[in-house]
Amino acid sequence: MSWYHDAVVYETHVRSFADGNGDGYGDFAGLTDKLDYLVDLGITAIWLLPFFPSPLRDDGYDVSDYTAVDPRYGTLEDFARFVDRAHRRGLKVITEFVLNHTSDRHPWFQRARHSPAGSSERDFYVWSDTPDRYGDARIIFTDSETSNWAWDPVAGAWYWHRFYAHQPDLNYDNPAVRQAVVEVADFWLDLGVDGLRLDAVPYLYERDGTSCENLPETHAFLKDLRAHVDARYGGDRMLLAEANQWPVDAAAYFGNGDECHMNYHFPLMPRMFLALARGRRDPIDWVLDRTPPIPPSCRWGTFLRNHDELTLEMVTDAERREMYAAYATDPRAKLNIGIRRRLAPLLGDDSRRILLLFSLLLSMPGTPFVYYGDEIGMGDDLDLPDRNGVRTPMQWSDAPHGGFTTATPYMPVIDDAVYGYRRRNVAAQRQDPGSLWNAVRRLLHLRRDHPALRRGTTVWHAPDDPALVSFSRRHDGVSIHVVANLAARPATIQGDRGGIDLLGGGPSPTGSWTLPPYGVRWILEDR
Ligand code: GLC
């Protein structure tokens, strides 16, 4: 087992977390000061969204310099200090590796468009004389793009882009690109980064007559990258694929344990919400039945929310309609093929339902990812464009701007009657034993204290009542039985063996007993 098998990953944006120098932007100094907060919460690894120089037209996923820190967030020295301080506290650091595309401001693209057609410099990107090639590739940002090709008047040619038109795709058929990209990975791994999130990794290559996703060439490149990383750094660095694909295609990114160590389980995420909306476990059963076994060294990354919209790409059309009806009642919440909301507003700020999903996330197999602010039930701002509404400043206290900054923040802090920082903030919830923050912390600490919840084999049960999700995690002679009621009505468990109720404290009943609406038990079984 490696560190990522035991990890709980906290996803945050340097810009959004804490402002250390009073300029309105979060920075590495502020983040470093908050490391004790994360350790206390029970977090073991931090995933940082892009912090590289960028025109910020896709919030930093439009990189204009791969090997520097945006000056608003600090310097490379600040970054190195942050990594060192994180490591001293036992925290691992995962950074973004946006390897599919760059910003059109990147010097590689500027050089490409001015270089002669056919030169290696021009061929850093994918060019065409017509916008008709690769017509079978879908469009991802359906709300803003109508084609995967954009015209460049300087080059006098069309260039390929899977995301925004200002994000040209790199050309992985060019060996100089592959070499340059591996050097970027080395740059950050040399600085001590423990894991790289491979952004938008299914789209590296293009081939006629295909969807241009998950191509064999992409897997071959990833296997080469993995071999390189293992050889150069030993075995403890981690590659995390962002491959939003159906389970079998997603599992292919593990290879035979020789490709990526981790990949997110995108198809599971929306089905946890769907199961809750239906009050039935069948969507979860359905997707787990279709999830192939993976090599023991690999791990699914599980999550409820992240910095993007709740993507509905990996559900059927009927399921998507059901999800929109249940969770996007405000039409402004729809974005591309998904719902741009945070966890608490999605669940109507019902703490029972929020804790139900947290307790499944933190007990089901996989390595869980927690999105910053969801531990206090932060809200979102649907008036902000794109996905910015779920990327507002962290709410630390009831001080001006939520204690995030002493200056005007880069984006307004949530200040509404329900989710606003005056009422909803870390300081207040830390003091309140009944708060969401304290409940989430308790779950995280139980996970830390019970290896069965992290490493255990999983046995799924099929209770008679379809509202119940029930499984056991077993490790080293310890068995923890998790049972959760997805319905808004009580549900009866039959023939239970009993044990210690880890969430409530005290003994858990044996035989037949009833869980309240949205109730959950983690039962340490007597064996
Ligand atoms: C990934 C990121 C998303 C970004 C896109 C393009 O899907 O999660 O935020 O917009 O890649 O880089």
Residues whose N, C-alpha, C, O or C-beta is under 5 A from the ligand:
A	BS01	GLC	D58 Y61 F163 D199 A200 D308
